[in-house]
Amino acid sequence: MDLITREYRTITSITGPLIFAEKVKGGGLGEMCVVRMAGGEIRRGQILQLLGDRAIVQVLQGTSGIDAEAASVLPTGETARAGVSMDMFGRVFNGFGDPIDGLPPIIPEKHLEIAGLPMNPASREKPDFFVQTGISAIDGLNTLVRGQKLPIFSGAGLPAKELALQIVRQSKVSEAADFCVILGAMGITAREAFFFRKALQETGSSERTVAFVNQASDPTIERLFTPRIALAAAEYLAFEKGYHVMVVLTDMTAYCEALREIGSAREEIPGRRSYPGYMYTDLASIYERAGRLKGQKGSITMMPILTMPDDDITHPIPDLTGYITEGQIVLSRALHRKGVYPPIDVLPCLSRLMNLGIGKGKTRDGHRTLADALYSAYARGIDVRRLVTIVGEEGLTELDRKYLSFSEEFEKRFIGQGDEDRSIDATLDLGLELLKIVPERELTLRARKG
């Protein structure tokens, strides 16, 4: 059908980023549209929902200035796609994939649908191989494995963006391989966007990084596109070019807030805390695109970062994310107030695939045993710290004092490494050194009990 015959000047209402058009018979769900305004200005849109011949279209550049009586909707017959090529490295794009670094657009090698598909479980390769982040609390105790999805749970005011950049800057695979990082930033301020771009340029890591940045001042709907375009680029680099790709998505809370805003504009029946009832499925459609495929050299490893509202780990966003992903890294406000960076609270942290990535035989057993010993000693030290608030240090036994000393040194030296890029060997050596604070007999007894 000719495009001009499918132009519908039947817009009945406009709500937020959505327009409602009647008698739309030539469009399909998820189809891209052109919204033509009275003065000739053209904006992009996508059909979100079809109710009979009534279409709900989300306008990507926002609905400000659109006259419902004079504007028209033209379905294009195409789905949302992103142009990708090897020229993406070192570039910064907005959430729609348009360059915002002052350089000309890339020449796409091909166009990929941004929606993608979660990997078929039958085609998945078991995640393995260690990914070194240079951060001891992750590498030593909650090891990241190639093909894993390991989220970071942060709180308002905690240095999540600094940690994200440190991971982007320091991440590497253990053996020689093509490795790159894709950063998808959603709902960040102009200051934070400048911080990301400047930090990447100063560290020299921009040559192996592709950044997709959506600012808080950008249209809300752009936040829903950002992670999907970032993952489309990751799939191209991983499964067509053989790269091992680390995808860092921050902040997924901004994404979920945008999802709730769009759902409210669509007058959907809300679920928990007014979030859409399908938010679990929507998040899974993003997270499950990480992994390895049988017969493919490349892989996609994902570290989504989210801000827990009111530091509530039971909030729907971290709760659903924890169900879908394979563990979590939790940031602590108490450690941050003590000046510990990165303020990772290791006790509630977990990497369910750690054993798959730390080697085999004696190598794995040694790493696992050391991690368990550090966890055990630190947990005992935290218990003693709570006891001090009741009985005071004068009421502690000599053994309790050693555990208390261990917890302080562990937080100061092992967790609080600052901006240091610490190798896995240095991490394990430091862990062994710290365990010398605790009597060897005590560690042996606790290991036997375990």
N, C-alpha and C positions, 0 to 999 in steps of 0.2 A: 504494500500500500504506500502511496506517495506520502512523504512526511507532511506536506501542507494540508492534506485531507484529514490528518489526525490532530489538528490543532483545535483545542477545546477552550472556548471562552465561556466557561460555565463555573467559574469559581464562586462559591456561595459564602465562604467565611475564611478568616485567617486567625489562627491561634498560635501564638509563639512562633516557632520555626515551621509550622505546618500550614498548608493551605488545603481546603476541602473543595473538590471539584465534582460536579454531577455529570452523568451521562457519558462517562469515559468508558468506551467499549474497545479501544484499540491498545490498551496498556496491559502490562503484566506485573505481578508482584516482584518487587526488587528492580524493576526497570528504571533506567535513568531517563530524566525528562529535561526539557528546556522550558524555563519559565520566561516568557517574553513580556516585557513591561511596555507601557504606553509610549514611552520615549524611545523605544528601540533597544533599551538595555536588556541583556540576556543573563539569566542566572541559572545555575544547575540545580537539579532536584532529583529525588528518587521516590518512587511509589512505595510507601510503607505498607499500605493496606488497601484492599479492594473489597467493598461491601456492595455486591451487585454491580451497578454501574457507577457507584460513588467511590472516588479515589482520594486517599489521604497522601499528600505529597510533602516530603520534608525538603525545604529549600536550603541548600548548603551554604549560601552566602547570607542567610537570614531573610526575613520577610519585610524588613523596614523599607518603606517607600513603595510597596506594591499596592496598587489600586485594584481591588477585587473585580470591579466592573470592567476595567480596561485591559487587564492582564490575561494572558492565555497560557495553557499548558500543552506542550508538544512531547509526547512519548517518543523516544529515539529508537526503541527496539534493542537497546544494548544494556548490559549489566555494568555495574561499577567496576572499572578496570584501572590498573596503575601501570605506567610505563617503567620498565626496569632495564638496566644495563650495568656493565662494569664501571661506567663513569660515575656511578653513585657515590663511590668512596670519597670521603673528604667533603661531602656536600651536606647542606642543611636544607630541609624541605619543611613545608607546613603540613598540617594533618591531612590535606588532600593530595599531597605529593608534588606540589608546586614549589620551585626553589625560592628561598627567602634569604639567600646568602649574597645576593647581588650579582651572581653569575648567570649565564644563559641556561635555559632548560637543557636537560640531557637529551640525547638522541636515543630513544628506546630501542633496545634490541628486540623486545617483544612486549606485549601487553598481557597482564595476568589479572584474572578476576580477584578482587580483594577479599571476597567472602571466603574463598578457599573451602577446604573440607577437613574435618578432623581425620587423623590417620586411621586407616583400617587396622584394628587390633591384630588381625592375622598377618598384616604386612609389617608390623613393627618389629624392630630389632631391640633386644634387651639393652637398656642403657648401661654403658660401662665406660671405662676410661676416666681418669681423674682430670678435672678442670681446676687449675690453680688460680685462686683469686688474690693470693698474697695476703689474705686476712686470716689470722690464726684461728679465731673463733669459728670460722667457716671451714677452712682447710683441715684443721686438726680435729674438730669435734663434730662438725656437720657437713661432711665433705660433699661438694657439688660434683655431680657426675654428668658426663656428656650425654645430652638427650633428656636431661631431667628438667622439671619445672619446680623451682624452689623459691617461694615468695618471701619477701621481707615485710614484716608487719611493723609499721612505725607509728608515731603519734605526732600530733600537732606540735611544731617547734623543735622536733628532734632532727638530727642531721641526716635525714634520709637521702637528700639530693647529693650531699657530699660523699656519702657511702656509695651511691649509685655511680658517681664519677670515678671514685677510687676503683670500683670493680671494673668499670669500662677501661680504665687506664692500665690496670695491672693484670687482667685476666689473660691466661695463656694455657695451652694444652701442653702436656708433659713431653710429648714427642714432636718431632718436626712435622708440621702440618699447616695448611692454610687456615688461618684463624681470623675472624673479624667480629665486630660488635655492631649491633643495630640498637639505637636508642630511640624509644618512642615516649615523648614527654607530653602529658595531657593536662590542660588547665593550669599551667604554670604562669607566673607573673612575668612581665617584660624584664624585670631585674634578674629573675631566675634564668630566663632564656639567654640573657647576655652572659650570665655566670657559666652556663653550660657551654656556650660557643667559645668563650674566652678560655675556659679551662681545657677544652679539647685541643685548641690551637697551641696553647702554651706547653702542654705535655707532649705534643708531637704524636698523639694517638689518633688524630683526626684522619690520618692516611689509611687507617684500617677501620674507620667508623663511618656509619651512615646515620644521620640524625633526622628524626621527624618530630617537629616541635609545634604543639598547639598551645597557644597562650590563652590566658583567662579572658582576654578581650576578644578573642576569635569566636565565631559562631559556635553555639553549644553542640550542634550536630557534628561539627568537625571532630569532636572528641570521640565520637562513635566510629569514625573512619580511621583515626590515627593508628590504633593497634593493628587493625586489619591490613592497612597499607604497609606498615612496618613488617608484618609477618609475610605478606606477599613478597616483599623484597628478600626476606630471610629465606623463604622457600626457593626462590630463584637462585640465590647464592649457594644454598646448601645442596639442593638436589639436582641442579643443572650445572653448577660450577664447582662442586665438590668442597665447598668451604665448611668449616665447623663454625657455626654462627652462635654468638651469645646475644640474646634479645633481652634488653632491660626496658621494662615498661613502668613508667612512673607518671602520674599517680593513678592507680586503678580506682581509687575512691572518687576522683573527679570524673572518671568514665562512668561509674555507677550512678553518680549524681545526675549526669547528663541523661542516662538511661531513664532515671526516675522522672526527670523533667519532661522528656519526650512522651513517656507513658501517661503523665498527667495531662499533657496537651491533647493526647488521643482519647482522654476520658476513659482510660482502662481501669478495671477494678484493681486496687492496690493489694499487695501482699504484705509481708512483714515490714513494719516501719515505713510503709508507703512505697516501698520498692516494688517493681513489677514482679508478678508471680513467676515469670519466666527468666528471672535474672540468673538463676543457677544454670539453665541451659545456655543462656547468652554468654556467660563467663566460660563455660565449658567449651563453647565453639572457638574461643580464643586460646585458652590454656592447652587444649588437646592438640593444637597444631605443632606443639613441641615434640621432639623425639628423633628417633633414627628409623630409617626404612631399610628393609632387607635388600641387599644388592646395591645400596647407594653408599658412596664414600662420605658424603657430608652429613651434618646433623644440626639440629636446632635445640639449643639449651636456653631456657627461659627463666629470668628472675624478675617477676612482677613485684613492684613496690606499692604498698597501699598505706594510707593513714587511717588508723583505727579511731573513729569518732569517740571522744571521751576516753581514749585508751581502753576501750571495751573490746576484748578479743572475742566476745560472744556476739558482737554486732553482725548483722547479715553479711556484710562484705567480707571480713576476715573469716567468718564462719563458713560461708560457701566456698571461698577460695581454699581454705584448709581441706575441705572435702575433696576438691578436684585435684589439687596439687600433691606433691610427694614430700611433704614436710613444711617447715617454716623457720625463718630466722626472725626473732623478736627483739626489737630495740627497747631499752629500759630507760624510763625517765629518771629513776633514782641514780643510775650510773652516769647519765648525762649531767645531772646536777653535781655529781662528784668530780666532773671534769674528765671522765673516762671516754676516750674515743678510739674506735667506734663503740657506742654504748650497747653492745649486744648482750642480752640476758640469756646466757647459754642454757639455763635450766629448762625453760619451756621450749627451747629450740629442738628441731628434729630434722634429720635427713633420712628418709626411709630407704634410699638407695645407696647409702654410704658404703655398705659392705661390697657393693658391686664395683666401686671405683677405687678402693684402696689397695688393690693388688690381690695376690693369692698366696696361700701357704703362710710362711713365717712373716712375710711382709704385712699381710692383712692382720694376722693374729697379733703382731706387735703393735700395730697402729690401733686396732680395736681395743686391746688391753690397756694401752696408755690412755686412750680417750675415756674408757670406763673408769679408770683410776682417777683421772682428773675430775670427771663428773662427780664421782663418789666423794672425793675429798672436798670439793667445793660445796656440795650440798651439805655436808657435815659442818663445814665452816659457816655457812649461812644459818644453820640451826643454832650454832654456838653464838652467832652475832645476835640472834633474837633472844637467846638466854641472857646475854649481857644486859639487855634492857630491863630484865627482871631482877637478877641477883647481883649485877655489877661484875666487873672483871675480878674482884677479890674472891668471888665465889667459884671461880673456874679452876678446874684441875690443870695440871701441867699439859696433859694431852689436849685438852680443850684449847689451851692457849696456842698450841702448835697449829691446830686446825684454823683458829682465828687468824693467825699470822699467814697461813697458806692462802686463805680467801682474800686477804688484803693484797698480797703479792700477786696472786693470780689475776685479780682485777687490774692492778696497776701495770703489770708487765706482759701478761699473756693476752688479755682482752684489750687493754688500753695501749695498743701499739702505735697509735697516731697514724701518720701518713706513710709509715714504713711499708715497703713491699717485701714481705717476709716469705722466703722460700719454704717449702714443706719440710725440708730437712731442718731448717732453723726453727720452725714451729715445733717439731717433735723433740728436738734437743732442748728447747726451752721448757717444754712440758716435763721432760725427765728431770731437768734441773730443779724445777719448782717442787716436784714430788719429794725431793730430798728433805724438805722442811718437815714432812710427816715421817714418823718412825717407820722403817721398813717392815717391822713386824706387824704394825697396824695395817699396812696396805696388804700384806699377805693374808692376814685374817679376814679382811673385808672381801678380798678376792675369792677366798674359799667359801665364804658365806654366799657370795653372788653366784 
